[in-house]
Every structure is written in C-alpha cells, then in structure tokens.
Amino acid sequence: MQRWRIVTSFLIGPLLEASVPKPGNVNRFRDFKDLTLYHFILGDTTVAGVYYEAVKRGELLRKGLLKPSEAGIGELIRRGVSVSKEVQDANPNFGVIVLSVPLMMGLAMGRDMLDARKKTKLLIEESTVRDTMELYRAIRIANPKGIPSGVKYDVYSDESFEELFKDRVNLLRLAEISCERELIFCEWLNSYELSYSTFARLYDLVKELPLEEAVQKVFLKLLAEKTDTLIQRKAGKKEAELVRISAKKVIEGEMELREFDDFLREKGDLRNPGSIADITAMALSLLSLRGVRLEMRERKAWLVTSRP
C-alpha cells in the first residue's frame, strides 16, 4: 500500500469519529469543560510525521531490513503522544495512537488489509521490554484518567521499570495483564477483531445511511454489546454496565437518543465512552483506507465507497 495513503487514512478516521455527534462524546456540537473538538483536530493531525515513520518502518520490516523485535512500537507511541501533547493541553488521542501505530506498521508489512492483522499480532508478540517501558513513558505524558495506582507494574511508580525488566514484560504480556481493564489492549491480543468487525458493519451501513447516522448506529451497537473500559476505570463496573444497558434500550426503542446523551453527560465526562470511541476511530480509518468519497445528498454527508 502507498505510504501516504495509510497515513492519511489514520488521520481522517479519528477526525471523523471526533466530529460525528455521538452520545456522551465530544463532537462538532458538544464539548466538555476540559476537552473540545479543537483538541482532537490539533492532537490528531500533529502525529502525521510519527505515523509516516511507522509506515516506513513497516516497509523495512516487510523487506527484511528490520526484525520484528526492532520495530520500536513503544518508542513511536511515546513520540506520537509527546508531539500531540505539545500542541494541546488535554488527552484526546492516547488510545487512538496506541491502536494506530502497530496496525499501520502491519498494513505496510502485509499483502492486504486482512494479512495486516497477522503481521500486527506478530509485532506485538515480538515486542521487547523496552517497548513496554516506552509505552509507560507515553502513559505518563498523556496522563489518562482512571489509571489505577498501587497495582503491580504501577505506571506512576518509580520501581515499575525495574519490575518490568526483571519480569521481561513485553507488550504482549502487558496486554494479557491489562485486557480486562482496557479495551485497546484486548485488540492487541485479538488481532484487532473488534476494529475490523466494526469496519465491516460500517462498510455496509454507509451504503444505506448518511455518514453520521451510520456511525451513530455502529457506536450504539458497540456500547450495547461491550463494556466501555474507560467508564469502568473512572466510574466503576456498575456505572459501565448501566451505560451498556441504556444503550441497548436506545436500540430497542425504549429510550430516546437525546435522553441517552443527556444521561451520559449528567456527570460531566465520567460516563464518556472513550474506549468505544477509539474502536470507532479505527473502524473509520480502515473504511477510509478501503476507499471512500464524501458526497452531499439532500443536505446530508454520505461516504460513498469507491470500489464495489
């Protein structure tokens, strides 16, 4: 695949996700007191250079000029988070960067979009303790909400790096430990199963619905099926389950979308479904990579697939 095609697709996807009006998230109509659409615009575009480097390394891996253990996933994630933080004062895209970097490298390595999943899994499996240490540095820079303290391999503990090195915790091992409390790490373990299945849903839906309606429908279905781990970390399992049940009520017609949105926002960003938003961003990135064209039809934006 062309280098810049991969890069631009993974810039477009998160920007579309952040812009589309979705319940509980920042969008083109709604902000939080400390997070706006402008944070996403700046944070999601300034990583272009790091993404370019990720794809370039993927090409070197494909040619055998780098070993999978030399990919430097952690370093690229840390650099991406760092440049994003330089241009804005919030954390709009940590999860997106963590998901994007390995997958973009896999796409540059693979024969096609499906083969990229195998290559990405290989990169996670062959990652090193240094990758994990760099990821920890990235987390400290981004400072996501809801990170637990006092646990083994505590991100903010000065002893964590020694523990990681002693136990040889690479990204695969970290994902196995962390999957239960962070959805993005489950994607590393499962070869981006949820991102790809969501992409497949979107690909079908954009043929029938305008862009925003298609994304809203996919987003609601994800919320009804999966526990949002960001909500779980910040507000607890009970709140996260309440959000999942409420999303199901919207789908079944027992609750209005506006009512659900108000419910998610009544405690500020405590019920902000950020993990599901990250998956949606990946699905939109893959959709963009597959090939789409924006068209206006009766005052609504449609994404038209460019290939049958």
Stockholm file with secondary structure:
# STOCKHOLM 1.0

chainA/1-308         MQRWRIVTSFLIGPLLEASVPKPGNVNRFRDFKDLTLYHFILGDTTVAGVYYEAVKRGELLRKGLLKPSEAGIGELIRRGVSVSKEVQDANPNFGVIVLSVPLMMGLAMGRDMLDARKKTKLLIEESTVRDTMELYRAIRIANPKGIPSGVKYDVYSDESFEELFKDRVNLLRLAEISCERELIFCEWLNSYELSYSTFARLYDLVKELPLEEAVQKVFLKLLAEKTDTLIQRKAGKKEAELVRISAKKVIEGEMELREFDDFLREKGDLRNPGSIADITAMALSLLSLRGVRLEMRERKAWLVTSRP
#=GR chainA/1-308 SS CCHHHHHHHHHHHHHHHHHSCCTTSCCSSCCBTTBCHHHHHHHHHTTHHHHHHHHHHHHHHHTTSSCGGGSCHHHHHHHHHHHHHHHCSSCSSHHHHHHHHHHHHHHHHSSSTTHHHHHHHHHHHTCCHHHHHHHHHHHHHHCCTTCCCSSTTCTTCTTHHHHHHHHTCCHHHHHHHHGGGCHHHHHHHTTTHHHHHHHHHHHHHTTTSCHHHHHHHHHHHHHHHSCCHHHHHHHCHHHHHHHHHHHHHHHTTSSCHHHHHHHHHTTTTTTCCHHHHHHHHHHHHHHHHHCEEEEEETTEEEEEESCC
#=GC SS_cons         CCHHHHHHHHHHHHHHHHHSCCTTSCCSSCCBTTBCHHHHHHHHHTTHHHHHHHHHHHHHHHTTSSCGGGSCHHHHHHHHHHHHHHHCSSCSSHHHHHHHHHHHHHHHHSSSTTHHHHHHHHHHHTCCHHHHHHHHHHHHHHCCTTCCCSSTTCTTCTTHHHHHHHHTCCHHHHHHHHGGGCHHHHHHHTTTHHHHHHHHHHHHHTTTSCHHHHHHHHHHHHHHHSCCHHHHHHHCHHHHHHHHHHHHHHHTTSSCHHHHHHHHHTTTTTTCCHHHHHHHHHHHHHHHHHCEEEEEETTEEEEEESCC
//
